[in-house]
Amino acid sequence: TEKSKDEEDETMKGFKTKDVPKPEPYDMAPQDYEEWHELFMARLISQDEKWAVILEWLGTLEAKKGELTEAEVTEKMSGMKCGEKAVKKAKTAMFVELLGNTKGDTKEMVKKNKSEKVFESYRYIAAKGKNATAMNIITMRSRALRPDAAVHVKDVESCIVRWKSDMPYVKSVTEEGTYVEPSHDDRK
């Protein structure tokens, strides 16, 4: 069957796995999650477009209580017209990608879950990464809006330097329109 013009427009021409930079191995560091996640998704999606649907689905399950069940995976994959063999290949492919793109405790968790529970591993990493990133933003915003006070006059300059280094990070990670400029009193 021929693809319609709309379907062709939605695919990315010339987007291949070798063109996507490999993400630095991830170990639940909040400041590294966003970049790691984007590159990890791009690598999988460049291999097969169905990964976009799977990864989006797993991302929506972040608040789920308990582990992802095999029945839930089977139901979702069946809805995507993936047979048992395709599901096994998908799990193996994601397992290999996660092993190569994680480190430390995160990699150990992936190894422990093996390919059978690889979707649960990814769901857990995504949930922790998003929550840690949100918590990190709150912490950094708090530090930027209420900087450490200098104890001695000689400490003033280093406190200002630390405060100025926090501000660009807070501005870059907060959504447009949510950044709160410190009041005149907070700038002292």
Buried (B, 14 or more C-beta within 10 A) or exposed (E): EEEEEEEEEEEEEEEEEEEBEEBEBBBBBBEBBEEBBEBBBBBBBBBBEBBEBBBEBBBEBBEBEEBBEEEBBEEBBEEEEBEEEBBEBBBEBBBEBBBBBBBEEBBEBBEEBEBEBBBBBBBBBBBBBBBBBEEBBEEBBEBBBEBEEEEEEEEEEEBEEEBEEBBEBBEEBBEEEEBEEBEEEEEE
